[in-house]
Amino acid sequence: MTTPEERLATLRGAADECDGGGDDDELLRLLLRDDENPHPVCLACFEPSDAMPAAQCVGTAIRARAAARAGCRVRIVVADTLALLGGKMDGGDWARVRDAARRNVGELEAALKALGVGVGGEVEFLSSSDEILRRRAAEYWGPLVMDVAQKFSVQRVLLGRDEKKLTAGQFLSTIMQCADVVFFQADICHMAMDQREMNLLARDYCDASGRDKKPVILSYNMLPDLKKGQKINNDQSSAIFMGDDKSKVNNKIKTAFCPPAIVDGNPCLEYIKCIIFPWFGRFDVLRAEANGGNKTYNQMQDVFVDYCDGALHPADVKNNLSKAINEILQAVRDQKLHFKSNNDAEVLVDTVKSTQLSSTENLPSSMPMMTAEERFKILQGIAEECTEEAELRWLLQEKPNPICYDGFEPSGRMHIAQGVGKAISINKMLKARCRVKIWIADWFAMLNNKMGGDLNKIRTVGSYMIEIWKALGMNVDGVEFLWASEEIEKRGDEYWSLVMDISQKRNFKRIVRCSQIMGRRDTDALTAAQIMYPLMQCADIFFLKVDICQMGMDQRKVNVLAREYCNAIRRNNKPIILSHHILPGIKEGQQKMSKSDPSSAIFMEDDESQVNSKIAQAFCPQKITEGNPCLEYIKYIVFPWFERFELLHKDADGGSKTYNRIEELFEDYASGALHPDDVKPALAKAINQILQPVRDHFSNNPDAKVLLETVKAYKVTN
C-alpha cells in the first residue's frame, strides 16, 4: 500500500464515520505528510471486562490490522483506571480489574497474531494505570488533566448526561479520557460511536489550549444485542464472548434475533458484516442442494440482496455464522498467548488504605505532659465547631501524638487572620502534643492561576509566609511544612490513586455541593476544575495520614466529605474536624477579607500608621455586636493572643479598664458603656503590639527585607 489515498481507503473501510475538517480532508492531509509524520499514531482504548465480547476483541484486532496496513503505529491503551472509575467489577474491585486486563490483552494479542499483525512493532499495548500513576504521573495530572478541567465548564464535560445519575468518578473519567488523547499522542482516535462526543471534546481542547495538531476521529458502530437487535447489555446470552465454547456459540446464534427478509436491525447480519467479512474477506454458506447449495459471498451487499429476496434463509445464516465465529475463536485460542503482568501497576489496592502513626517525631522536647482532657480543652478552644467531640476525646486517649493538618495556597500578602490566627492555632495544637503538618498548596495555587500561575513566584510567597510565622513566634520546630508540588511528584501514584478512589465512591451532586462557593448554585457557573478540587482536597487528608483537620469553616464541606469517604471504605477512625471562625473584612458588609482590596484587612507587614488608619475607618456600629468586625478582631485575635483586652482612658472618661472575659466586653458594648471611639484606639494599639516583631524582623533582616519587597512587587491576580 503506497499512496495516501489507498491508506485512507483502508482506514475508512474500518470506520463508519470520520470527524476532522469535513469529509475525509483532514485525514487525507495527515496521510500526505509522509516526510513529517510517516507513521501517525492510531489510538484505540478499551475497558477491561470479566468476559470480553468477541465483537470487542476481534473488532479491535481487525481495526488495528487496517491501521497497521495504512502505515500507522497502533497504540492500544488498556483503560483499567476508567473501568475502576466506572464502577466495573463489583463497583470497582481493583484486583479483578487488573486480572481482567491481563486476560483481555492476552486475547487481543492472540487475535492480532491470528490476523498476522505483529505486536511490539506496529502495535503496542499500554496500561493506563502504569502510565498515568507510575511512569508519567507528573506529565499527566497537573499539566494535562487539570488543564482540561480548567478549560471546560461542568456542563460541557457532562456531555448531556443526567448529573443526578452520575458519580464523581464518571465525571472525572470524561476529563481523563479527553486528556488521554493528548497524553498518548494520538493523531487518529479509532473508537466506538459512544465515545465520539468525548473524542470531539479532545479536539475542542486542542483548540482551547492552542495546539496545532488535532486528532482525527474515526468512529465505528457497536454491534447490537443478539436477542433484541439492541446494543449489547449485561445479559450473557446477548453476545458472543471470547471464552464461549463451540456449543455455547451455537446455542446463542440459534436463539438470536434474525427476522426473515429484514436487514435493518438484524444482529446476525451485523456480525457477518463487521466480524466475518473483515476477518475472512468472504462469507461461506454451506447448505444442502435442496436449499440452494453452497455459495461464497465476496461482498456484503450480495448477502443483503439474497437475504431480502429470501434466497438466503435465517437458518442458513445462523448455521454458517456459528461455524465462522467458532473458527475465529479457535484460531485465537490456538495462539496461547498470555498477557504478562506488570507489578509496577499494582498501586491502587494498598494506597487507599490509610495507616495510623504514633511517632513523636518533630515534637519539641519542651512540650509539657498533660492529661487527655486538658489536651481536649486546648484543641476545642481553637474551633468554632468540632466534629465529633467524643471521637476527639477517644483519639487523644489512644494516640499520644495525633497528626493535625492545616494548609494554605500562597497567593499574595498575608492578612492578620492567616498570620496571627494560624500562629495561635498551631501553637495550641503543639501545646496539645499534636504533630502538625502544614500543606503548602503551591501546585493548587498554580492551577488556580494565583500569581499568574508562576510556580516560582508562588513558592516565594510561600517562603514569605513561613518567614512571617517565624517572626511572629510560631513554634516552627514542631511543624512539618510540606510543599504539595514536591510531595505529589514524589508519591504521585499514591496521591492520584486516592483521588480516583474518592471520586468513584461519591456521586457527582455531592461533589458539586462542595464546589458551590460565593453563592453560585448552578453548575453552569463552575468549571470542571472546581469539581476536581474537592476530590483533591479530600485526598490530601488521607495522603498526609491526618487525624485532625484544623481549617476554616469555609473548608468544612470538604472535610465532611473525607469522613463520608471513610464510611465508603469502612474505615472507623475518621478524621476529626476542627473548624475555626472566618474573620470578616473591616468594611461594612464584607463577609471575608480580600487580598485584592488592601483596605479590607490588616496585613502582617502593615506599619503602625496604616493599622491606625484602617481601624479608624473600620465598620463598628454603636451598641451592635453581631457582624461588628472590630469586636471580631478583639474576640479572635487580641483575646487569644493576650488573654485580655486593655482599654486606656483618662480618668475623666472613666479610667482604664482591663477585660478578662470577652463576654463582659460584649455586654458593655451592647449597653453603650463601651463606645466605638474607645474600642478602635485600643484595638489598633493591641494589633500594632502583635505585629511589631514582624516589622522588626523584616526591617532588620536583609534577606527577609528582600523577600518582602519581592512579594509586594507581585501583582495579586485573585
C-alpha positions as CSV (number, residue, x, y, z in Angstrom):
1,M,0.0,0.0,0.0
2,T,1.8,3.1,-1.2
3,T,-0.4,6.0,-1.9
4,P,-2.1,8.2,0.7
5,E,-5.4,7.6,-1.0
6,E,-5.0,3.8,-0.6
7,R,-4.1,4.2,3.0
8,L,-7.2,6.5,3.5
9,A,-9.5,3.9,1.9
10,T,-8.1,1.2,4.3
11,L,-8.7,3.3,7.4
12,R,-12.1,4.5,6.3
13,G,-13.1,0.9,5.5
14,A,-12.8,0.1,9.2
15,A,-14.9,3.1,10.4
16,D,-18.5,4.3,10.0
17,E,-17.8,8.0,10.5
18,C,-14.9,10.4,10.3
19,D,-14.7,13.7,12.1
20,G,-12.0,16.2,11.2
21,G,-12.1,19.0,8.8
22,G,-15.2,17.9,6.9
23,D,-15.5,14.7,4.9
24,D,-12.1,13.0,4.9
25,D,-10.0,16.0,4.1
26,E,-8.1,16.3,7.4
27,L,-7.3,12.5,7.5
28,L,-6.0,12.7,3.9
29,R,-3.8,15.7,4.8
30,L,-2.4,13.8,7.7
31,L,-1.5,10.8,5.5
32,L,0.1,13.1,2.9
33,R,2.6,14.3,5.4
34,D,4.9,11.3,4.9
35,D,8.2,13.3,5.5
36,E,6.9,15.0,8.6
37,N,4.9,12.1,10.2
38,P,5.3,8.9,8.2
39,H,3.6,6.7,10.8
40,P,0.8,8.6,12.6
41,V,-0.4,7.2,15.9
42,C,-3.8,5.5,15.8
43,L,-5.2,5.3,19.3
44,A,-7.6,2.6,20.5
45,C,-8.7,2.2,24.1
46,F,-10.8,-0.4,25.9
47,E,-12.0,-1.0,29.4
48,P,-11.3,-4.5,30.8
49,S,-14.2,-6.8,31.4
50,D,-14.5,-10.2,33.1
51,A,-15.8,-11.7,29.8
52,M,-14.5,-9.9,26.8
53,P,-17.1,-9.7,23.9
54,A,-15.9,-11.2,20.7
55,A,-17.0,-8.1,18.9
56,Q,-14.7,-6.0,21.1
57,C,-11.7,-8.3,20.8
58,V,-11.9,-9.4,17.2
59,G,-13.2,-6.0,16.1
60,T,-10.2,-4.2,17.8
61,A,-7.8,-6.6,16.1
62,I,-9.4,-6.1,12.7
63,R,-9.3,-2.3,13.1
64,A,-5.7,-2.5,14.3
65,R,-4.8,-4.6,11.3
66,A,-6.3,-1.9,9.0
67,A,-4.5,0.9,10.7
68,A,-1.2,-1.0,10.6
69,R,-1.7,-1.7,6.8
70,A,-2.3,2.0,6.4
71,G,1.1,2.7,7.9
72,C,0.0,3.7,11.3
73,R,1.6,3.0,14.6
74,V,-1.3,1.4,16.6
75,R,-1.4,2.2,20.3
76,I,-3.9,0.2,22.3
77,V,-4.5,1.5,25.8
78,V,-6.0,-0.8,28.4
79,A,-8.1,1.7,30.3
80,D,-8.1,-0.1,33.6
81,T,-8.4,3.2,35.6
82,L,-11.5,4.2,33.7
83,A,-13.0,0.8,34.4
84,L,-12.4,1.5,38.1
85,L,-14.0,4.9,37.9
86,G,-16.9,3.5,36.1
87,G,-17.6,1.0,38.9
88,K,-16.8,-2.1,36.8
89,M,-16.3,-5.4,38.6
90,D,-18.5,-5.2,41.6
91,G,-18.3,-1.4,41.9
92,G,-14.6,-1.1,41.3
93,D,-12.7,-4.2,42.5
94,W,-9.2,-3.3,41.5
95,A,-7.8,-6.8,41.7
96,R,-10.5,-8.0,39.4
97,V,-10.0,-5.1,37.0
98,R,-6.3,-5.8,36.7
99,D,-6.8,-9.6,36.3
100,A,-9.4,-9.0,33.6
101,A,-7.0,-6.5,31.9
102,R,-4.3,-9.2,31.7
103,R,-6.7,-11.8,30.2
104,N,-8.2,-9.3,27.7
105,V,-4.8,-8.2,26.4
106,G,-3.8,-11.8,26.1
107,E,-6.9,-12.5,23.9
108,L,-6.2,-9.4,21.8
109,E,-2.6,-10.3,21.3
110,A,-3.8,-13.7,20.1
111,A,-6.4,-12.3,17.8
112,L,-3.7,-10.0,16.3
113,K,-1.3,-12.8,15.8
114,A,-4.0,-14.9,14.1
115,L,-4.5,-12.0,11.7
116,G,-0.8,-11.8,11.0
117,V,-0.3,-8.5,12.8
118,G,3.0,-8.1,14.8
119,V,2.8,-7.0,18.4
120,G,5.6,-4.7,19.7
121,G,6.3,-3.2,16.3
122,E,3.4,-1.7,14.6
123,V,1.1,-2.4,17.6
124,E,1.9,-1.6,21.2
125,F,-0.2,-2.2,24.4
126,L,0.0,0.3,27.2
127,S,-1.6,0.0,30.7
128,S,-3.4,3.3,31.7
129,S,-2.6,2.7,35.4
130,D,1.0,2.1,34.7
131,E,1.5,5.1,32.5
132,I,-0.6,7.7,34.5
133,L,0.2,6.6,38.0
134,R,3.7,5.1,37.9
135,R,5.7,6.2,35.0
136,R,4.4,9.6,33.9
137,A,2.1,10.9,36.6
138,A,3.9,14.3,36.7
139,E,3.2,14.8,33.0
140,Y,-0.4,13.6,33.1
141,W,-2.3,15.1,36.1
142,G,-1.1,18.6,36.6
143,P,-0.1,19.8,33.2
144,L,-2.9,18.0,31.3
145,V,-5.9,16.6,33.3
146,M,-6.2,19.8,35.4
147,D,-5.7,22.0,32.3
148,V,-8.5,20.1,30.6
149,A,-10.7,20.7,33.7
150,Q,-9.9,24.4,33.7
151,K,-10.7,24.9,30.0
152,F,-14.3,23.5,30.2
153,S,-17.4,24.2,32.2
154,V,-19.1,21.5,34.1
155,Q,-22.0,21.4,31.6
156,R,-19.6,20.9,28.7
157,V,-17.9,17.9,30.4
158,L,-21.3,16.4,31.4
159,L,-21.9,15.8,27.6
160,G,-25.6,15.9,28.1
161,R,-25.7,13.2,30.8
162,D,-28.0,13.4,33.8
163,E,-25.9,14.7,36.7
164,K,-28.2,13.2,39.2
165,K,-27.3,9.7,38.0
166,L,-23.6,10.4,37.7
167,T,-20.8,9.5,40.1
168,A,-17.9,11.9,40.5
169,G,-15.7,9.1,39.1
170,Q,-17.7,9.0,35.9
171,F,-17.3,12.8,35.6
172,L,-13.6,12.6,36.3
173,S,-13.2,9.8,33.7
174,T,-14.5,12.1,30.9
175,I,-11.8,14.6,31.8
176,M,-9.2,11.8,31.8
177,Q,-10.4,10.4,28.5
178,C,-10.0,13.8,26.9
179,A,-6.5,14.1,28.4
180,D,-5.6,10.6,27.2
181,V,-6.0,11.6,23.6
182,V,-3.3,14.2,24.0
183,F,-1.2,12.3,26.5
184,F,-0.9,9.2,24.3
185,Q,-0.1,11.5,21.3
186,A,-3.0,10.4,19.1
187,D,-3.1,11.5,15.5
188,I,-6.1,9.4,14.9
189,C,-8.7,8.2,17.5
190,H,-10.4,5.0,16.4
191,M,-13.1,4.2,18.9
192,A,-16.7,3.2,19.3
193,M,-19.5,5.6,18.3
194,D,-20.4,6.1,22.0
195,Q,-17.0,7.7,22.5
196,R,-17.4,10.2,19.7
197,E,-18.6,13.1,21.8
198,M,-15.7,12.6,24.2
199,N,-13.2,12.5,21.3
200,L,-14.7,15.7,19.9
201,L,-14.2,17.3,23.3
202,A,-10.5,16.4,22.9
203,R,-10.5,18.3,19.6
204,D,-12.1,21.3,21.3
205,Y,-9.4,21.1,24.0
206,C,-6.7,21.3,21.3
207,D,-8.3,24.5,20.1
208,A,-8.7,25.9,23.6
209,S,-5.1,25.1,24.5
210,G,-3.6,26.4,21.3
211,R,-2.4,23.0,20.0
212,D,-2.0,22.9,16.2
213,K,-2.3,19.2,15.9
214,K,-5.9,17.9,16.5
215,P,-6.7,14.2,16.3
216,V,-8.9,12.9,13.5
217,I,-11.8,11.0,14.9
218,L,-12.8,7.6,13.4
219,S,-15.9,6.1,14.9
220,Y,-17.4,2.7,14.4
221,N,-20.9,1.4,15.2
222,M,-21.2,-1.0,18.0
223,L,-22.7,-4.5,17.3
224,P,-26.2,-4.9,18.5
225,D,-27.7,-7.3,21.1
226,L,-28.1,-10.8,19.6
227,K,-31.5,-11.2,21.2
228,K,-33.2,-7.9,20.7
229,G,-31.3,-6.1,18.0
230,Q,-30.2,-3.5,20.5
231,K,-26.8,-2.5,22.0
232,I,-25.1,-5.3,23.9
233,N,-26.1,-5.4,27.6
234,N,-25.1,-7.3,30.7
235,D,-27.1,-10.4,29.7
236,Q,-24.5,-13.1,28.9
237,S,-26.8,-14.5,26.2
238,S,-26.9,-11.2,24.4
239,A,-23.4,-11.5,22.8
240,I,-20.6,-13.9,21.9
241,F,-17.7,-13.8,24.4
242,M,-14.1,-14.9,23.8
243,G,-14.4,-17.6,26.4
244,D,-17.5,-19.2,24.9
245,D,-17.0,-22.8,23.7
246,K,-18.4,-24.2,20.5
247,S,-21.7,-25.4,21.9
248,K,-22.3,-22.1,23.7
249,V,-21.7,-20.1,20.4
250,N,-24.1,-22.4,18.5
251,N,-26.8,-22.0,21.1
252,K,-26.5,-18.2,21.2
253,I,-26.7,-17.9,17.5
254,K,-29.5,-20.4,17.2
255,T,-31.7,-18.3,19.5
256,A,-30.6,-14.9,18.1
257,F,-32.9,-12.4,16.6
258,C,-32.9,-12.9,12.8
259,P,-36.2,-12.0,11.1
260,P,-36.6,-13.3,7.6
261,A,-36.1,-10.8,4.7
262,I,-35.3,-8.0,7.2
263,V,-31.8,-6.5,7.0
264,D,-32.1,-3.4,9.2
265,G,-31.5,-4.1,12.9
266,N,-30.6,-7.8,12.2
267,P,-27.8,-8.7,14.6
268,C,-26.8,-11.9,12.7
269,L,-26.2,-9.9,9.5
270,E,-24.3,-7.2,11.5
271,Y,-21.9,-9.9,12.9
272,I,-21.3,-11.1,9.3
273,K,-20.7,-7.5,8.1
274,C,-18.5,-6.3,11.0
275,I,-16.7,-9.6,12.0
276,I,-16.8,-12.3,9.4
277,F,-16.2,-10.3,6.2
278,P,-13.3,-8.2,7.7
279,W,-11.7,-11.4,9.1
280,F,-12.0,-13.8,6.2
281,G,-12.8,-11.4,3.3
282,R,-15.8,-13.5,2.5
283,F,-18.8,-15.4,3.9
284,D,-19.2,-19.1,3.1
285,V,-22.6,-20.6,3.1
286,L,-22.7,-24.4,3.3
287,R,-26.1,-26.0,2.8
288,A,-27.9,-28.8,1.1
289,E,-28.5,-28.7,-2.6
290,A,-32.2,-28.7,-2.0
291,N,-31.8,-25.4,-0.2
292,G,-29.7,-23.8,-2.9
293,G,-26.3,-25.5,-2.4
294,N,-23.1,-24.0,-1.2
295,K,-22.2,-20.4,-2.0
296,T,-19.4,-18.0,-1.2
297,Y,-20.3,-14.3,-0.8
298,N,-17.4,-11.9,-1.6
299,Q,-19.4,-8.7,-0.9
300,M,-21.7,-7.9,2.0
301,Q,-24.1,-6.2,-0.4
302,D,-24.8,-9.6,-2.1
303,V,-25.7,-11.1,1.3
304,F,-28.2,-8.3,1.9
305,V,-29.7,-8.8,-1.5
306,D,-30.2,-12.5,-1.2
307,Y,-31.5,-12.2,2.3
308,C,-34.1,-9.6,1.3
309,D,-35.2,-11.7,-1.6
310,G,-35.5,-14.9,0.5
311,A,-32.7,-16.6,-1.4
312,L,-30.8,-16.7,1.9
313,H,-32.7,-18.2,4.8
314,P,-32.2,-17.3,8.5
315,A,-31.3,-20.9,9.2
316,D,-28.5,-20.8,6.6
317,V,-27.3,-17.5,8.0
318,K,-27.2,-18.8,11.6
319,N,-25.6,-22.2,10.9
320,N,-22.8,-20.6,8.8
321,L,-22.3,-17.6,11.2
322,S,-21.8,-20.1,14.1
323,K,-19.3,-22.0,12.0
324,A,-17.3,-18.9,11.1
325,I,-17.3,-17.4,14.7
326,N,-16.1,-20.7,16.1
327,E,-13.3,-20.8,13.6
328,I,-12.2,-17.3,14.6
329,L,-12.4,-18.1,18.3
330,Q,-10.4,-21.4,17.8
331,A,-7.7,-19.5,15.9
332,V,-7.4,-17.1,18.8
333,R,-7.2,-19.9,21.3
334,D,-4.6,-21.7,19.4
335,Q,-2.1,-18.8,19.8
336,K,-2.0,-19.5,23.5
337,L,-0.7,-16.0,24.3
338,H,-1.0,-14.5,27.8
339,F,-0.6,-11.0,28.9
340,K,2.4,-10.6,31.2
341,S,1.6,-8.9,34.5
342,N,3.2,-5.6,35.4
343,N,3.7,-5.4,39.1
344,D,4.6,-1.7,38.9
345,A,0.9,-1.0,38.1
346,E,-0.4,-2.6,41.3
347,V,-0.8,0.7,43.1
348,L,-4.5,1.2,43.9
349,V,-5.1,-1.7,46.3
350,D,-2.9,-0.6,49.1
351,T,-2.7,3.1,48.6
352,V,-6.3,3.9,49.6
353,K,-5.7,2.3,53.0
354,S,-4.6,4.9,55.5
355,T,-2.1,3.9,58.1
356,Q,-2.0,5.2,61.7
357,L,1.2,6.8,63.0
358,S,2.2,7.2,66.6
359,S,5.6,8.7,66.2
360,T,6.7,11.7,68.3
361,E,9.0,12.9,65.6
362,N,9.2,16.7,65.2
363,L,7.7,17.4,68.7
364,P,9.8,19.8,70.8
365,S,11.1,18.1,73.9
366,S,10.0,21.1,76.0
367,M,6.3,20.3,75.5
368,P,4.7,19.6,78.9
369,M,2.9,16.4,79.7
370,M,-0.8,16.8,80.3
371,T,-4.0,14.7,80.5
372,A,-6.1,13.8,77.5
373,E,-8.9,16.0,78.9
374,E,-6.5,19.0,79.2
375,R,-5.4,18.5,75.6
376,F,-9.0,18.2,74.5
377,K,-9.9,21.6,76.0
378,I,-6.9,23.2,74.3
379,L,-8.0,21.9,70.9
380,Q,-11.6,22.6,71.5
381,G,-10.7,26.2,72.2
382,I,-9.3,26.6,68.6
383,A,-12.6,25.7,66.9
384,E,-16.0,27.2,66.4
385,E,-17.2,23.7,65.7
386,C,-15.8,20.2,66.4
387,T,-16.9,17.0,64.7
388,E,-17.2,14.9,66.8
389,E,-16.1,15.7,70.4
390,A,-16.5,12.1,71.6
391,E,-14.2,11.0,68.8
392,L,-11.6,13.7,69.6
393,R,-11.6,12.5,73.3
394,W,-11.1,8.9,72.2
395,L,-8.3,9.9,69.8
396,L,-6.4,11.8,72.5
397,Q,-6.6,8.9,74.8
398,E,-5.5,6.3,72.3
399,K,-2.9,8.3,70.3
400,P,-0.2,10.3,72.1
401,N,0.7,12.5,69.2
402,P,-2.1,12.7,66.6
403,I,-1.4,14.4,63.3
404,C,-3.0,17.8,62.9
405,Y,-3.3,19.3,59.4
406,D,-3.7,22.8,58.1
407,G,-3.0,24.2,54.7
408,F,-2.9,27.3,52.5
409,E,-2.5,28.5,49.0
410,P,0.3,31.1,48.7
411,S,-1.4,33.9,46.9
412,G,0.0,37.3,47.9
413,R,0.3,39.3,51.1
414,M,-0.7,37.7,54.3
415,H,-3.6,39.2,56.3
416,I,-3.8,39.1,60.1
417,A,-6.3,36.2,60.2
418,Q,-4.0,34.0,58.3
419,G,-0.8,35.2,60.1
420,V,-1.8,35.7,63.7
421,G,-4.8,33.4,63.6
422,K,-2.8,30.4,62.2
423,A,0.1,31.1,64.6
424,I,-2.4,30.9,67.6
425,S,-4.0,27.7,66.4
426,I,-0.7,26.0,65.5
427,N,0.9,26.8,68.9
428,K,-2.2,25.4,70.7
429,M,-2.1,22.2,68.6
430,L,1.6,21.8,69.5
431,K,0.8,22.5,73.2
432,A,-1.8,19.7,73.0
433,R,1.1,17.5,71.8
434,C,-0.1,17.1,68.3
435,R,2.2,16.6,65.3
436,V,1.4,19.5,62.9
437,K,1.6,19.3,59.1
438,I,1.1,22.4,57.1
439,W,0.3,21.7,53.5
440,I,1.6,24.5,51.3
441,A,-0.6,24.1,48.3
442,D,1.7,25.7,45.8
443,W,0.7,23.4,43.0
444,F,-3.0,24.1,43.6
445,A,-2.3,27.9,43.6
446,M,-0.6,27.5,40.2
447,L,-3.6,25.7,38.9
448,N,-5.9,28.4,40.3
449,N,-3.7,31.0,38.4
450,K,-2.5,32.6,41.6
451,M,0.4,34.9,41.0
452,G,-0.3,34.5,37.2
453,G,0.3,30.7,37.6
454,D,4.0,31.2,38.1
455,L,5.2,28.4,40.4
456,N,8.4,30.2,41.3
457,K,6.5,33.3,42.4
458,I,4.1,31.1,44.4
459,R,6.9,29.4,46.2
460,T,8.5,32.7,47.0
461,V,5.2,33.8,48.5
462,G,5.0,30.6,50.5
463,S,8.5,31.2,51.9
464,Y,7.5,34.7,52.8
465,M,4.5,33.4,54.8
466,I,6.7,30.9,56.7
467,E,9.1,33.8,57.5
468,I,6.3,35.8,59.0
469,W,5.2,33.0,61.2
470,K,8.7,32.5,62.5
471,A,9.0,36.2,63.3
472,L,5.6,36.2,64.9
473,G,6.6,33.4,67.3
474,M,5.0,30.3,65.8
475,N,6.8,27.2,67.2
476,V,8.0,26.1,63.7
477,D,10.3,23.5,65.3
478,G,7.2,21.4,65.9
479,V,5.8,21.9,62.4
480,E,6.4,20.0,59.2
481,F,6.0,22.3,56.2
482,L,5.1,20.2,53.1
483,W,5.2,21.6,49.6
484,A,2.4,20.0,47.6
485,S,4.3,20.1,44.3
486,E,7.2,18.1,45.8
487,E,5.1,15.6,47.7
488,I,2.7,14.8,44.9
489,E,5.6,14.4,42.4
490,K,7.4,12.0,44.8
491,R,4.3,9.9,45.5
492,G,2.0,10.6,42.5
493,D,0.9,7.0,42.3
494,E,-0.4,7.1,45.8
495,Y,-2.0,10.5,45.5
496,W,-3.9,10.2,42.3
497,S,-5.0,6.7,43.2
498,L,-6.7,8.3,46.2
499,V,-8.3,11.0,44.1
500,M,-9.7,8.4,41.7
501,D,-11.0,6.1,44.5
502,I,-12.7,9.0,46.3
503,S,-14.4,10.1,43.0
504,Q,-15.5,6.6,42.3
505,K,-17.2,6.3,45.7
506,R,-19.0,9.7,45.7
507,N,-21.9,10.9,43.5
508,F,-21.4,13.9,41.3
509,K,-24.1,16.0,43.0
510,R,-22.3,15.5,46.4
511,I,-19.1,17.0,45.0
512,V,-21.0,19.9,43.4
513,R,-22.2,20.8,46.9
514,C,-18.6,21.1,48.0
515,S,-17.8,23.3,45.0
516,Q,-20.6,25.9,45.4
517,I,-18.9,29.0,46.5
518,M,-19.7,32.7,46.6
519,G,-23.4,32.0,46.3
520,R,-23.1,30.1,43.0
521,R,-25.7,27.3,42.7
522,D,-25.9,26.5,39.1
523,T,-23.3,24.1,37.6
524,D,-23.1,26.5,34.7
525,A,-21.1,28.8,36.9
526,L,-18.5,26.1,37.7
527,T,-15.5,24.9,35.7
528,A,-14.8,21.2,35.7
529,A,-11.7,22.0,37.7
530,Q,-13.9,23.2,40.5
531,I,-15.3,19.7,40.7
532,M,-11.8,18.2,40.9
533,Y,-10.6,20.4,43.7
534,P,-12.8,18.9,46.4
535,L,-11.7,15.5,45.4
536,M,-8.1,16.5,45.6
537,Q,-8.6,18.4,48.9
538,C,-10.2,15.2,50.3
539,A,-7.3,13.1,49.1
540,D,-4.9,15.5,50.8
541,I,-6.2,14.4,54.2
542,F,-5.6,10.7,53.6
543,F,-2.3,11.3,51.7
544,L,-0.9,13.1,54.8
545,K,-2.4,10.5,57.1
546,V,-4.3,13.1,59.1
547,D,-6.1,12.6,62.4
548,I,-7.4,16.1,62.8
549,C,-8.3,18.7,60.1
550,Q,-7.9,22.2,61.6
551,M,-9.2,24.6,58.9
552,G,-11.7,27.4,58.4
553,M,-15.5,27.0,58.3
554,D,-15.3,27.5,54.6
555,Q,-13.5,24.1,54.3
556,R,-16.0,22.2,56.4
557,K,-17.9,20.6,53.5
558,V,-14.7,19.1,52.1
559,N,-13.7,17.8,55.5
560,V,-17.1,16.2,55.9
561,L,-16.6,14.6,52.5
562,A,-13.5,13.0,54.0
563,R,-15.5,11.5,56.8
564,E,-18.1,10.2,54.3
565,Y,-15.3,8.6,52.3
566,C,-14.3,6.7,55.5
567,N,-17.8,5.2,55.6
568,A,-17.4,4.1,52.0
569,I,-14.0,2.3,52.6
570,R,-15.2,1.1,56.1
571,R,-12.5,3.0,58.0
572,N,-13.5,3.5,61.6
573,N,-11.0,6.2,62.6
574,K,-12.4,9.2,60.7
575,P,-10.6,12.5,60.6
576,I,-11.9,14.8,63.2
577,I,-12.9,18.3,62.0
578,L,-12.0,21.4,63.9
579,S,-13.4,24.4,62.0
580,H,-12.3,27.8,63.0
581,H,-14.2,31.1,62.6
582,I,-13.6,33.2,59.4
583,L,-12.8,36.8,60.2
584,P,-14.8,39.3,58.1
585,G,-13.4,42.3,56.2
586,I,-13.2,45.5,58.2
587,K,-15.6,47.4,55.9
588,E,-19.4,47.2,56.2
589,G,-20.9,44.1,54.6
590,Q,-17.6,42.3,53.9
591,Q,-18.1,38.6,54.9
592,K,-14.4,37.8,54.2
593,M,-11.2,39.7,53.9
594,S,-10.0,40.3,50.4
595,K,-6.3,40.4,49.4
596,S,-7.1,42.3,46.2
597,D,-8.6,45.1,48.4
598,P,-5.9,46.2,50.8
599,S,-8.3,48.4,52.8
600,S,-10.5,45.4,53.7
601,A,-7.9,43.8,56.1
602,I,-4.9,44.3,58.2
603,F,-1.8,42.8,56.6
604,M,1.0,41.3,58.6
605,E,3.6,43.9,57.4
606,D,1.3,47.0,57.7
607,D,3.1,49.8,59.5
608,E,1.7,51.5,62.6
609,S,0.1,54.4,60.7
610,Q,-1.6,52.0,58.2
611,V,-3.1,49.9,61.1
612,N,-4.3,53.0,62.9
613,S,-5.9,54.4,59.7
614,K,-7.6,51.2,58.7
615,I,-9.0,50.6,62.2
616,A,-10.2,54.3,62.5
617,Q,-12.2,53.8,59.3
618,A,-13.4,50.3,60.1
619,F,-17.1,49.5,60.4
620,C,-18.0,49.5,64.1
621,P,-21.7,50.3,64.7
622,Q,-22.5,51.6,68.2
623,K,-24.2,49.1,70.6
624,I,-24.3,46.4,67.8
625,T,-22.1,43.3,68.5
626,E,-23.3,41.0,65.8
627,G,-21.4,41.4,62.5
628,N,-19.1,44.0,64.1
629,P,-15.6,43.4,62.6
630,C,-13.8,45.4,65.3
631,L,-15.3,43.2,68.0
632,E,-14.5,40.1,65.9
633,Y,-10.8,41.2,65.8
634,I,-10.8,41.5,69.6
635,K,-12.5,38.1,70.1
636,Y,-10.5,36.1,67.6
637,I,-7.1,37.9,67.5
638,V,-6.5,40.0,70.6
639,F,-8.0,37.8,73.3
640,P,-6.4,34.6,72.2
641,W,-3.0,36.4,71.9
642,F,-3.0,38.4,75.2
643,E,-5.9,36.7,77.0
644,R,-7.3,40.1,77.8
645,F,-8.2,43.4,76.2
646,E,-6.9,46.6,77.7
647,L,-8.8,49.9,77.4
648,L,-6.8,53.0,78.2
649,H,-8.9,56.1,79.3
650,K,-8.3,59.3,81.1
651,D,-9.9,59.4,84.5
652,A,-12.4,61.9,83.2
653,D,-13.5,59.3,80.6
654,G,-14.0,56.5,83.1
655,G,-10.4,55.5,83.6
656,S,-8.5,52.5,82.2
657,K,-10.1,49.0,82.2
658,T,-9.0,45.5,81.5
659,Y,-11.4,43.0,80.2
660,N,-10.5,39.4,81.1
661,R,-13.7,37.9,79.6
662,I,-14.9,38.6,76.1
663,E,-18.5,38.2,77.3
664,E,-18.1,41.1,79.6
665,L,-16.7,43.3,76.8
666,F,-19.7,42.4,74.6
667,E,-22.1,43.2,77.4
668,D,-20.6,46.7,77.9
669,Y,-20.6,47.4,74.2
670,A,-24.2,46.3,73.8
671,S,-25.3,48.5,76.7
672,G,-23.4,51.6,75.4
673,A,-21.0,51.6,78.3
674,L,-18.2,50.9,75.8
675,H,-18.2,53.2,72.8
676,P,-16.6,52.6,69.3
677,D,-14.3,55.5,69.9
678,D,-13.0,53.6,72.9
679,V,-12.7,50.3,71.1
680,K,-10.9,51.4,68.0
681,P,-7.7,53.1,69.5
682,A,-7.3,50.2,72.0
683,L,-7.7,47.6,69.2
684,A,-5.2,49.4,67.0
685,K,-2.7,49.5,69.9
686,A,-3.1,45.8,70.5
687,I,-2.7,44.9,66.9
688,N,0.4,47.1,66.5
689,Q,1.9,45.4,69.5
690,I,1.3,41.9,68.0
691,L,2.8,43.0,64.6
692,Q,5.8,44.9,65.9
693,P,8.1,41.8,66.0
694,V,7.2,41.1,62.3
695,R,8.1,44.7,61.3
696,D,11.3,44.5,63.2
697,H,12.3,41.2,61.5
698,F,11.6,42.5,58.0
699,S,13.4,45.8,58.7
700,N,16.5,44.3,60.4
701,N,17.0,41.0,58.5
702,P,18.4,41.8,55.0
703,D,17.2,38.5,53.4
704,A,13.7,38.9,54.9
705,K,13.6,42.5,53.7
706,V,14.4,41.5,50.1
707,L,11.7,38.7,50.3
708,L,9.1,41.2,51.4
709,E,9.9,43.7,48.7
710,T,9.8,40.9,46.1
711,V,6.3,39.7,47.3
712,K,5.0,43.3,47.4
713,A,6.0,43.8,43.8
714,Y,3.9,40.8,42.6
715,K,0.5,41.5,41.2
716,V,-2.3,39.9,43.1
717,T,-4.4,38.0,40.5
718,N,-7.2,36.7,42.7
